[in-house]
Amino acid sequence: MNSIFSQKGKEQLDKIIKKGVLCAFDFDGTLAPIVSQPDDARLPDAIGKRMATLTQLTPVAILTGRAIDDITPRLTFTPAYLIGNHGLEGIPGWEKYSSMYRDLCARWDSTLRETLPGWSGNDSGIDIENKTYSLAVHYRHAADPDKTGKALLPFLKKAAPDALIVPGKYMVSLVPPDAPNKGIALNELMTISQAPSVLYAGDDITDEDVFKLKRKDLVSIHVEKSPASAAPWYIETHEDMIKLLDDLINRLQSFKATRTG
């Protein structure tokens, strides 16, 4: 894993950033800083302004674990593609799966709310978030988050054996086992957009489905250095997202100036 701001990183950006490049981003922990309460997540003004500029220069996609109804009011710009629920919402042509996923999610939600109170590892800091097409079980505010997180996995697997259990940062997602993930969604967006290349930035375990893609036309960037990640590139902190966006904007503006000069 190398810094995207290193000489090698700059050379890689030189290859990938071209006319029509698709710039795709996760939201929480990538565009917006991680907060203790998910509902409090906000897009910083400095990043929002740069994202608005970027959308005027090239196609932009947001791939988030949040539901589309949740993420939409948090954005101060309009991306070309808005993909929610880790790829379950927003991909053109995939609406036919919505009813099936919604029914599965409703059943899991009902089961967990019935069984969680009687579970020996239950903690008042555990919260169930129904995203319509997936569930998120948050435990950031548990008395012992690390212990609770480890105990939750076998409990959830037993309570919802037909769900795909995906651990995240102080949360666990329950998604339909055959549902698309962010990697599948990004591949589909590349086909739909016919973009010549793609840059993706993310920070969570669910972003690994993108980081693991073997595409020569992809630059994937992890927010914060993480040796365990499959991402080949990283930025040090969330604050470095401003530097990355400025670099992308400058490159794309220079292309525009060259074409009109």
C-alpha positions as CSV (number, residue, x, y, z in Angstrom):
1,M,0.0,0.0,0.0
2,N,1.4,3.4,-1.1
3,S,0.4,7.0,-0.6
4,I,-1.6,8.3,-3.6
5,F,0.4,11.5,-3.1
6,S,3.8,9.7,-3.6
7,Q,5.6,9.9,-7.0
8,K,4.2,6.5,-7.9
9,G,0.7,7.6,-6.9
10,K,0.9,10.7,-9.0
11,E,2.1,8.6,-12.0
12,Q,-0.9,6.3,-11.5
13,L,-3.3,9.2,-11.4
14,D,-1.7,10.5,-14.6
15,K,-2.8,7.2,-16.2
16,I,-6.3,7.1,-14.8
17,I,-7.5,10.7,-14.7
18,K,-8.7,11.4,-18.2
19,K,-11.7,12.8,-20.0
20,G,-14.9,11.1,-18.7
21,V,-13.2,9.3,-15.7
22,L,-15.8,8.1,-13.2
23,C,-15.0,9.4,-9.7
24,A,-16.7,7.3,-7.1
25,F,-16.8,7.7,-3.3
26,D,-18.1,6.1,-0.1
27,F,-19.8,8.6,2.2
28,D,-19.2,7.9,5.9
29,G,-15.6,8.0,6.8
30,T,-14.7,9.1,3.3
31,L,-16.5,12.3,2.3
32,A,-18.0,12.8,5.8
33,P,-16.1,12.2,9.0
34,I,-17.1,9.3,11.2
35,V,-19.4,10.4,14.1
36,S,-20.6,8.6,17.2
37,Q,-24.3,8.8,16.1
38,P,-24.9,7.9,12.4
39,D,-27.7,10.4,12.2
40,D,-25.3,13.2,13.0
41,A,-23.1,12.6,9.9
42,R,-22.7,15.8,7.8
43,L,-20.8,16.6,4.7
44,P,-18.2,19.3,5.5
45,D,-18.7,22.5,3.5
46,A,-15.2,22.4,2.1
47,I,-15.7,18.9,0.7
48,G,-19.3,19.7,-0.5
49,K,-18.1,22.7,-2.5
50,R,-15.3,20.6,-4.1
51,M,-17.7,17.8,-4.9
52,A,-20.1,20.2,-6.6
53,T,-17.2,21.5,-8.7
54,L,-16.2,17.9,-9.5
55,T,-19.7,17.0,-10.8
56,Q,-19.3,19.8,-13.3
57,L,-16.2,18.3,-14.7
58,T,-16.8,14.5,-14.8
59,P,-19.3,11.8,-13.8
60,V,-19.4,11.3,-10.0
61,A,-20.9,8.3,-8.2
62,I,-21.7,7.8,-4.5
63,L,-21.7,4.2,-3.2
64,T,-22.9,4.1,0.4
65,G,-24.3,1.7,2.9
66,R,-27.0,4.2,3.7
67,A,-30.4,4.0,2.1
68,I,-31.0,6.5,-0.7
69,D,-33.7,8.3,1.2
70,D,-31.1,8.8,4.0
71,I,-28.1,9.9,2.0
72,T,-29.9,12.2,-0.4
73,P,-30.6,15.1,2.0
74,R,-27.0,14.8,3.3
75,L,-25.5,15.7,0.0
76,T,-25.0,19.3,-1.1
77,F,-24.3,18.3,-4.7
78,T,-26.0,16.1,-7.3
79,P,-23.9,13.0,-8.4
80,A,-24.5,11.3,-11.7
81,Y,-25.1,8.1,-9.8
82,L,-26.3,7.5,-6.3
83,I,-26.1,4.0,-5.1
84,G,-27.4,3.0,-1.6
85,N,-27.5,-0.1,0.6
86,H,-24.1,-1.2,-0.6
87,G,-25.4,-1.6,-4.1
88,L,-29.0,-2.7,-3.5
89,E,-30.5,0.6,-4.5
90,G,-29.9,2.9,-7.4
91,I,-28.5,0.7,-10.2
92,P,-30.7,1.2,-13.3
93,G,-32.5,-2.0,-14.2
94,W,-32.1,-3.7,-10.8
95,E,-35.4,-2.5,-9.4
96,K,-37.0,-5.9,-10.0
97,Y,-35.2,-7.3,-6.9
98,S,-36.4,-4.6,-4.5
99,S,-39.6,-6.3,-3.4
100,M,-37.8,-9.6,-2.5
101,Y,-35.0,-7.8,-0.6
102,R,-37.6,-5.6,1.2
103,D,-39.5,-8.7,2.4
104,L,-36.3,-10.4,3.6
105,C,-35.2,-7.3,5.5
106,A,-38.6,-6.9,7.2
107,R,-38.5,-10.5,8.4
108,W,-35.0,-10.2,9.8
109,D,-36.0,-6.9,11.5
110,S,-39.0,-8.5,13.2
111,T,-36.9,-11.6,14.3
112,L,-34.1,-9.5,15.8
113,R,-36.5,-7.2,17.7
114,E,-38.2,-10.2,19.2
115,T,-35.0,-12.1,20.1
116,L,-32.5,-9.4,21.0
117,P,-34.1,-8.5,24.4
118,G,-33.7,-12.0,25.7
119,W,-30.2,-12.5,24.3
120,S,-27.6,-12.9,27.1
121,G,-25.2,-10.4,25.4
122,N,-27.9,-7.8,24.9
123,D,-26.7,-4.2,25.7
124,S,-28.7,-1.0,25.7
125,G,-26.0,0.4,23.4
126,I,-27.1,-1.9,20.5
127,D,-29.4,-0.3,17.9
128,I,-31.1,-1.9,14.9
129,E,-31.4,0.3,11.8
130,N,-33.8,-0.9,9.1
131,K,-32.6,0.4,5.7
132,T,-35.5,-1.3,3.9
133,Y,-33.3,-3.5,1.8
134,S,-30.7,-4.3,4.5
135,L,-30.3,-4.1,8.2
136,A,-27.5,-2.4,10.2
137,V,-26.9,-3.4,13.8
138,H,-24.9,-0.7,15.5
139,Y,-23.0,-1.3,18.8
140,R,-20.6,1.7,19.0
141,H,-22.3,2.8,22.2
142,A,-22.3,-0.6,23.9
143,A,-20.5,-0.8,27.3
144,D,-17.8,-2.9,25.8
145,P,-18.0,-2.5,22.0
146,D,-15.2,-5.0,21.1
147,K,-16.7,-7.7,23.3
148,T,-20.2,-7.0,22.0
149,G,-19.1,-7.0,18.4
150,K,-17.5,-10.5,18.7
151,A,-20.6,-11.9,20.5
152,L,-23.0,-10.4,18.0
153,L,-21.7,-12.3,15.0
154,P,-22.8,-15.8,16.1
155,F,-26.0,-14.4,17.5
156,L,-26.9,-12.8,14.2
157,K,-26.0,-15.8,12.2
158,K,-28.3,-17.9,14.3
159,A,-31.2,-15.3,14.3
160,A,-31.0,-14.7,10.5
161,P,-29.3,-17.8,9.0
162,D,-30.3,-16.8,5.4
163,A,-28.6,-13.4,5.7
164,L,-25.1,-12.4,4.6
165,I,-23.5,-11.0,7.7
166,V,-21.0,-8.2,6.9
167,P,-19.0,-6.7,9.7
168,G,-18.2,-3.0,9.6
169,K,-17.0,-0.2,11.9
170,Y,-18.9,-0.8,15.2
171,M,-21.8,-2.2,13.2
172,V,-22.8,-5.3,11.4
173,S,-24.9,-5.3,8.2
174,L,-27.4,-8.0,7.2
175,V,-27.9,-8.2,3.5
176,P,-29.6,-10.7,1.1
177,P,-27.1,-13.4,0.3
178,D,-27.4,-12.9,-3.5
179,A,-27.5,-9.2,-3.4
180,P,-25.0,-7.0,-5.3
181,N,-22.1,-5.5,-3.3
182,K,-20.2,-2.3,-4.0
183,G,-17.8,-4.1,-6.3
184,I,-20.6,-5.5,-8.5
185,A,-22.3,-2.1,-8.4
186,L,-19.1,-0.3,-9.6
187,N,-18.6,-2.8,-12.4
188,E,-22.2,-2.2,-13.5
189,L,-21.7,1.6,-13.4
190,M,-18.6,1.3,-15.6
191,T,-20.7,-0.5,-18.2
192,I,-23.6,2.0,-17.9
193,S,-21.5,5.1,-17.9
194,Q,-19.0,3.8,-20.5
195,A,-16.3,5.6,-18.5
196,P,-12.7,5.0,-19.7
197,S,-11.4,4.7,-16.1
198,V,-12.5,5.0,-12.5
199,L,-11.2,6.3,-9.2
200,Y,-12.7,5.0,-6.0
201,A,-12.2,6.1,-2.4
202,G,-13.5,4.4,0.6
203,D,-12.7,3.4,4.2
204,D,-14.8,0.5,5.4
205,I,-14.9,-3.3,5.1
206,T,-17.7,-3.1,2.6
207,D,-15.4,-1.1,0.3
208,E,-13.1,-4.1,0.1
209,D,-15.4,-5.5,-2.6
210,V,-14.2,-2.6,-4.8
211,F,-10.6,-2.7,-3.6
212,K,-10.4,-6.4,-4.6
213,L,-11.4,-5.8,-8.2
214,K,-8.7,-6.6,-10.7
215,R,-9.2,-3.7,-13.2
216,K,-6.3,-2.0,-14.9
217,D,-8.6,1.1,-15.4
218,L,-9.2,1.4,-11.6
219,V,-7.4,3.4,-8.9
220,S,-8.8,2.5,-5.5
221,I,-7.8,4.5,-2.4
222,H,-8.2,3.7,1.2
223,V,-8.8,6.5,3.7
224,E,-6.1,5.9,6.3
225,K,-3.3,3.4,5.8
226,S,-4.5,-0.2,6.5
227,P,-2.1,-3.1,5.7
228,A,-5.1,-5.5,5.9
229,S,-6.9,-3.7,3.0
230,A,-6.7,-4.8,-0.6
231,A,-6.5,-1.2,-1.7
232,P,-3.1,-0.4,-3.3
233,W,-3.3,3.3,-2.4
234,Y,-4.2,5.3,0.6
235,I,-4.5,8.8,2.0
236,E,-3.4,9.4,5.6
237,T,-6.6,10.9,7.1
238,H,-10.1,12.0,6.2
239,E,-8.8,15.6,6.1
240,D,-6.6,14.6,3.1
241,M,-9.7,14.1,1.0
242,I,-9.6,17.9,0.4
243,K,-6.1,17.5,-1.1
244,L,-7.2,14.6,-3.2
245,L,-10.3,16.5,-4.6
246,D,-8.2,19.5,-5.3
247,D,-5.8,17.4,-7.3
248,L,-8.6,15.8,-9.3
249,I,-10.2,19.1,-10.0
250,N,-7.0,20.7,-11.1
251,R,-6.3,17.8,-13.5
252,L,-9.7,17.9,-15.0
253,Q,-9.8,21.6,-15.3
254,S,-6.4,21.5,-17.1
255,F,-8.0,19.0,-19.6
256,K,-10.9,21.4,-20.2
257,A,-8.5,24.4,-20.6
258,T,-6.5,22.5,-23.1
259,R,-9.5,21.6,-25.2
260,T,-10.9,25.1,-25.3
261,G,-7.5,26.9,-25.6
